[in-house]
Amino acid sequence: MKSLKSTANCSRHLSSLHIANHPELTDLQLQHMLGQCTNLHTLFIRNCPKLSNDSLCFLTKTAPKLHTFSWIGTSAASDEGFSLLLHKCQDLIYVNLSGTNCSNIALGQLLIDNLRLVSLDISFCALTDEAFSTIRAPLHFLNLQGCSMITDKTVETLCTVGSLRHLALAYNDQITPTGLNLLRSIPLKTLRIFGNRYLYSKR
């Protein structure tokens, strides 16, 4: 934790902060750093299991101008915290919530309200078609890998997102051949699709 203390001493100059694999990092320790990060626009947190909604709430007050937010893996944070941050931080452009507890409601609101969001990674989240019923965000990249409850209905909505160019749909067994055929109408540059039981031919 010594390196994190050193980071805190110069945090007022930071615009980007990346912290990964710190199982003992607490909300208070993170907030001590964030409290001085007045210029922070990029935050990357990965596998810090003790961090909770308190840190997410603190972020909405100290870093409202975040444009890149990545919170990956299991933590003590719940959907309440994610919902608050996604609602308050209106400048988000890149969001990664892979493997978190983000819900349909929080994500659905983000996709409707945020008209700047271009990149979204929500792989391995327990989301359903409800989260994607309406998409107004100008998504360019979307990772739905491991979101095993989404169906052809979500693919239908994605067909209406004219800006979408990169899509990951691996391990989505509820998407049928009908949904796979719908993908042909999306002008994608890259498509990652494997681990689907209905996949019988290359796109």
Steps between C-alpha positions, in 0.01 A plus 500: 500500500804725516474579127138608545604739778758650267231541237283689746774754554499605133136430420409865444699480175345176377264486206501119475505243781532122454480262797487122460512193724507672841285275722558714809424840346215664694255778418677740736838440338362550151310811606818645650653487153190607309438794730801677350450387140332815376607432139406132484335394175598130483453240775582132468419267792544123473457228761485715813233305693469731803395806303130579540229748406671753727780536245258531210302767684821686583599494132182680396605793720874515435525387137179603322695553176607136464494390138660157544373274778603137542392297804572134432435191707333415825483770766276610784334756271136443411267620230398797713851640480541435128163657428597816687836537328368430150227758555720773651803472271353630176829522308571127489627384162664167586345267761610151607293322765602145415402246765323749728152514654373770265128446435259545211368824646837670547633394161177570319497856631861548392420388144210745482642806678868504400534639149882491509559133586690326218656198672328262743629171644247319716624148441401232749227710662157359592305716257189430293339653190335760722829688531520543122139582418599855397849613397562868430872495582719518185675172575799411286618202706287260705610188688216267605716192539365267767169686540323168468144625556472736204304378197422589140303795634822676599649431156193664344566814704869499405396512135366851567836629631648644182833586662582144618815361338648252750295232680583203724227238549689195625322250726149634440302177461159668493577660164353276228575471127239773445699739717828396338357580157393844623866581560546516123313830491746670740801660322751346739876516457568233764274230642603258772250218517582154629377259765144525363320167461310625194807617317518276195679711240729798471345839455 
